[in-house]
Amino acid sequence: MASKKKITTKDVAKYANVSQSAVSMILNQKSNVSFSEETRIKVLNAAKELGYKKKKKKAAQPAGLSKVIVIMCPFLSNHYYSILVHSITERAHDYGYVTFVAPTLRNPNTEQFYLNMIQDFDAAGIVYLYPTSWLEDVNDMSKNIPVINIGDKNDDIMFDSIHVSSTKPAYLVAEHLLSLGHRKITYVSTPMSTIERSRSKRYEGLKKAFYEHGFDPENVTCRSVSTGEYNTLSPNMLEYSCGFNLTKEILTEGTDSTAFVAYNDMVALGILDALFDMKYKVPSDFSVCGFDNIPMADMRRISLTSVEHSIEAKGREAVDIIVRHRESKSKNKPRSFVTKLEFEPFIVKRKSTGKARNT
């Protein structure tokens, strides 16, 4: 005879029509986490009706877990993320903390798995390197554990945030290209997304600069891969492949653009390789710009014009904020502040950009 299926928090969440994280926090009576009375009762009733039984308490977690900072990142093939991880880890060591890196591949289910895992031990804090798919849940979690977001500005984030406006760096790139005589440019991006807002914000920034300098913003065209195609690419070459494949398509079709602007430096590297593969010269045939100013951008044979926005400094600041919150908590002081820190971008001009060819 088959044994009766064990009821899990996932079953309760589905029955009560709330998130699994909310169920976990309510059933475990997490302190400093607020839910409406209606939600709380709905979860408790669902658990009772389904026959949910809490796991027996495990032995106390080792004190060392309270010294772990969890880094939520999409993947590590982009040097932007690996630099951030290294910066956070080095700063964490300065304070006697260690880091746990959680690559999610931008999969919401994987991200939620990590969030549920974090609730089972007293982590020192969480640093998000990309936009969460569970913002409401993470906003709730931040009342009990320091959470830092490193990314594009988002007014819906209720926790600490270190950001750069994606519109500003794109505006700088467009101004630079306009000064070189470029009047038609193509923006090449990974899939446009309501969650990953920086992608569309950079496109908006390019168009805004064209408009405010008296040029038709429609001269800035956008090409991005579909989500379906994006999901078929190897995570190790994800953004590079987007730049390479899209540029080949654009060149095969024919274009009157004289410059390519990539969503980030990894996409730009793909663009440069596609141009090289099709026998075009940079910058005499096409100029290329990126964002992030990763170390490879400064290599002699790449020499990519890019936008610097203090990657390493952002990682250090994230740890500093967590430590301030932890010290405040240890002194039984109420959490009375949320940090919103913005870094100003600046363009680093290199050999991948030059005067527009005569068209």
C-alpha positions in Angstrom: 0.0 0.0 0.0 1.4 3.4 -1.0 2.3 5.7 1.8 0.3 8.9 2.3 1.9 11.9 0.5 3.7 14.3 2.9 2.2 17.8 2.8 4.8 20.5 2.2 4.8 24.3 2.4 4.6 24.3 -1.4 1.2 22.5 -1.1 0.0 24.9 1.5 1.1 27.9 -0.6 -0.8 26.6 -3.6 -3.9 25.8 -1.6 -3.9 29.3 0.1 -2.9 31.1 -3.1 0.1 32.8 -1.6 3.9 32.5 -2.1 5.8 29.6 -0.5 8.1 32.1 1.3 5.0 33.7 2.9 3.8 30.3 4.1 7.3 29.5 5.6 7.5 32.8 7.4 4.0 32.6 8.8 4.2 28.9 9.9 7.6 29.5 11.5 6.4 32.7 13.2 9.3 34.7 12.0 9.7 37.9 14.1 9.6 41.4 12.6 7.8 40.1 9.5 4.3 41.6 8.9 1.5 40.0 7.0 -2.2 41.0 7.0 -4.3 39.1 9.6 -6.4 37.8 6.6 -3.3 36.3 5.0 -2.1 34.8 8.2 -5.4 33.1 9.0 -5.7 31.8 5.4 -2.3 30.2 5.6 -3.0 28.7 9.1 -6.4 27.3 8.0 -4.9 25.8 4.8 -2.1 24.1 6.8 -4.7 22.7 9.2 -7.1 21.5 6.4 -4.3 19.8 4.4 -2.8 18.2 7.6 0.5 19.9 7.3 3.0 19.0 10.0 6.0 21.1 10.9 9.4 19.4 10.7 10.9 18.5 14.0 13.3 21.2 15.1 16.9 20.4 14.1 19.8 20.8 16.5 20.8 24.5 16.8 22.6 25.7 13.7 26.3 26.4 14.1 27.0 30.0 15.1 29.2 30.3 12.0 26.1 30.5 9.8 25.3 34.0 11.2 28.6 35.0 9.5 27.4 34.0 6.0 26.5 36.7 3.4 24.5 35.1 0.6 25.1 36.6 -2.9 22.2 36.1 -5.3 23.5 36.3 -8.9 22.2 35.2 -12.3 25.5 33.6 -13.5 29.2 34.1 -13.3 30.1 34.0 -17.0 29.8 37.8 -17.2 32.9 39.4 -15.6 30.7 42.1 -14.1 29.2 39.6 -11.7 32.4 37.8 -10.9 34.1 41.1 -10.1 31.2 42.0 -7.8 31.4 38.6 -6.1 35.2 39.0 -5.5 34.7 42.5 -4.2 31.9 41.5 -1.8 33.9 38.4 -0.6 37.1 40.4 0.0 35.2 43.0 2.0 33.3 40.4 3.9 36.6 38.8 5.0 37.7 42.2 6.4 34.8 41.9 8.9 35.2 38.2 9.6 32.3 37.1 7.3 32.3 34.6 4.5 30.1 34.5 1.4 27.8 31.9 -0.2 27.2 32.4 -4.0 23.8 31.4 -5.3 23.7 31.4 -9.1 20.1 31.2 -10.2 20.4 31.4 -14.0 17.5 33.9 -13.6 15.1 31.0 -12.9 12.4 32.2 -10.4 12.0 28.7 -9.0 15.7 28.3 -8.2 15.7 31.8 -6.6 12.8 30.8 -4.4 14.6 27.6 -3.4 17.5 29.7 -2.1 15.2 32.1 -0.4 13.5 29.3 1.5 16.9 27.8 2.4 18.0 31.2 3.8 15.1 31.3 6.1 16.3 28.1 7.8 19.4 29.7 9.2 20.5 33.1 10.5 22.4 34.5 7.5 24.2 37.8 8.0 22.5 39.3 4.9 21.7 38.9 1.3 23.2 40.8 -1.6 21.2 40.8 -4.9 23.2 41.4 -8.1 20.1 41.4 -10.3 16.4 42.2 -9.9 14.5 39.6 -7.8 11.5 37.8 -9.3 9.9 37.8 -5.7 10.1 41.5 -4.8 7.1 41.4 -2.4 8.6 38.4 -0.5 12.1 39.9 -0.4 10.6 43.2 0.8 9.1 41.2 3.7 12.3 39.3 4.4 14.3 42.6 4.6 12.4 43.4 7.8 14.2 40.6 9.5 17.5 40.3 7.6 19.6 42.9 5.8 19.1 42.8 2.0 21.0 44.9 -0.4 20.2 45.4 -4.1 22.9 46.3 -6.5 21.4 47.3 -9.8 19.1 49.7 -11.6 17.0 52.1 -9.5 13.6 50.8 -8.5 11.2 52.7 -6.3 9.3 49.5 -5.4 12.4 48.2 -3.5 11.8 48.8 0.3 15.3 47.7 1.3 18.8 49.0 0.9 19.9 49.7 -2.7 23.1 50.6 -4.5 22.4 51.7 -8.0 23.3 53.5 -11.2 20.6 54.9 -13.4 20.8 53.0 -16.7 19.5 56.1 -18.5 22.5 58.2 -17.6 25.3 56.0 -18.9 23.4 55.5 -22.2 23.0 59.2 -22.5 26.8 59.6 -22.2 27.4 57.0 -24.9 25.0 58.6 -27.3 26.6 62.1 -26.7 30.0 60.6 -27.4 28.8 58.9 -30.7 27.0 62.1 -31.8 30.2 64.1 -31.2 31.9 61.7 -33.6 29.3 62.3 -36.3 27.2 59.1 -35.9 23.6 59.9 -36.7 22.2 56.3 -36.9 23.0 53.7 -34.3 21.8 50.2 -33.4 21.3 49.1 -29.8 21.9 45.4 -29.3 20.4 43.7 -26.2 19.5 40.6 -24.4 15.7 40.1 -24.2 13.7 43.2 -23.1 12.0 42.5 -19.8 9.7 44.2 -17.3 11.9 42.8 -14.5 15.3 43.5 -16.1 14.4 47.2 -16.6 18.0 48.3 -17.2 17.8 46.9 -20.7 15.0 49.2 -21.8 16.3 52.1 -19.8 19.5 52.1 -21.7 17.6 52.2 -25.0 15.5 55.1 -23.6 18.7 56.9 -22.6 20.1 56.7 -26.1 16.9 58.0 -27.7 16.7 60.8 -25.1 20.1 62.1 -26.0 19.3 62.0 -29.7 16.1 64.0 -29.1 17.7 66.6 -26.8 20.5 67.2 -29.3 18.1 67.8 -32.1 18.3 64.4 -33.9 15.5 62.0 -34.7 15.3 59.4 -31.8 14.0 56.9 -34.4 17.5 56.8 -35.7 18.3 54.7 -32.7 17.1 51.2 -33.5 16.9 48.3 -31.1 17.6 44.6 -31.8 17.2 42.0 -29.0 16.9 38.2 -29.0 13.6 36.6 -28.0 13.3 35.0 -24.5 12.8 31.6 -26.2 16.1 31.9 -28.2 17.9 33.3 -25.1 16.9 30.3 -23.1 18.5 27.9 -25.6 21.9 29.6 -25.4 24.7 28.2 -23.1 24.9 30.2 -19.8 28.7 30.3 -20.3 28.4 32.3 -23.5 24.9 33.7 -23.0 25.4 37.5 -23.5 28.4 37.1 -25.9 26.3 34.9 -28.1 23.4 37.4 -28.2 25.8 40.1 -29.4 27.5 37.8 -32.0 24.3 36.3 -33.4 22.3 39.5 -33.6 25.2 41.4 -35.2 25.6 38.8 -37.9 21.8 39.0 -38.6 21.9 42.8 -38.8 25.0 42.8 -41.2 23.5 40.1 -43.4 20.2 42.1 -43.7 22.1 45.3 -44.3 22.1 48.4 -42.1 22.7 52.2 -42.4 23.8 52.4 -38.8 27.4 53.4 -38.3 27.7 52.3 -34.6 26.6 49.5 -32.4 25.8 50.1 -28.7 25.7 46.9 -26.6 23.6 46.3 -23.5 26.9 45.4 -21.7 30.5 44.6 -22.4 29.9 40.9 -22.8 27.4 41.6 -25.6 29.9 44.1 -27.1 32.6 41.4 -27.2 30.1 39.3 -29.3 29.5 42.3 -31.6 33.3 42.9 -32.1 33.8 39.2 -33.0 31.0 39.2 -35.5 32.4 42.3 -37.2 35.8 40.7 -37.3 34.3 37.5 -38.7 32.6 39.4 -41.5 35.8 41.4 -42.4 34.6 44.8 -41.1 37.1 47.1 -39.4 36.5 48.8 -36.0 36.1 51.8 -35.8 36.5 52.8 -39.5 33.5 50.7 -40.6 31.6 50.6 -37.3 32.1 52.0 -33.8 31.2 49.8 -30.8 30.4 50.8 -27.2 29.5 48.8 -24.1 28.7 49.2 -20.5 30.4 48.0 -17.3 34.1 48.6 -18.2 35.1 45.0 -17.3 38.9 44.4 -17.3 38.9 42.8 -20.8 37.6 46.1 -22.2 41.0 47.6 -21.5 43.0 44.8 -23.3 45.0 46.2 -26.2 43.4 44.2 -29.0 39.9 44.9 -27.7 40.2 48.5 -26.5 36.4 48.8 -26.0 34.8 52.2 -25.2 32.6 51.5 -22.2 30.9 53.1 -19.2 32.5 52.8 -15.7 30.2 52.7 -12.7 32.4 51.5 -9.8 31.8 47.8 -9.7 34.2 47.0 -6.9 33.2 50.0 -4.8 29.5 48.9 -5.0 30.5 45.4 -3.7 32.4 46.9 -0.8 29.5 49.3 0.1 27.0 46.4 0.1 29.0 44.6 2.9 29.5 47.9 4.8 25.7 48.4 4.9 25.1 44.8 6.1 27.6 45.3 8.9 26.0 48.5 10.0 22.6 46.8 10.2 24.1 43.9 12.1 25.8 46.1 14.6 22.6 48.1 15.1 20.7 44.9 15.7 23.3 43.5 18.2 22.9 46.7 20.2 19.1 46.2 20.3 18.6 49.4 18.3 15.6 49.6 16.0 16.4 49.6 12.3 15.8 53.2 11.5 17.3 53.7 8.1 17.3 52.4 4.5 20.3 53.3 2.3 19.8 54.5 -1.2 23.2 55.0 -2.7 23.8 56.1 -6.3 27.1 56.0 -8.2 27.7 58.5 -11.0 28.8 56.8 -14.3 31.5 58.1 -16.6 32.6 57.1 -20.1 36.0 55.6 -20.8 36.9 56.3 -24.4 39.0 53.8 -26.2 39.9 52.7 -29.8 36.6 50.9 -30.6 34.9 54.3 -31.3 35.9 56.8 -34.0 34.5 59.2 -36.5 31.5 58.0 -38.5 32.2 56.8 -42.0 30.7 58.7 -44.8 27.3 57.2 -45.7 
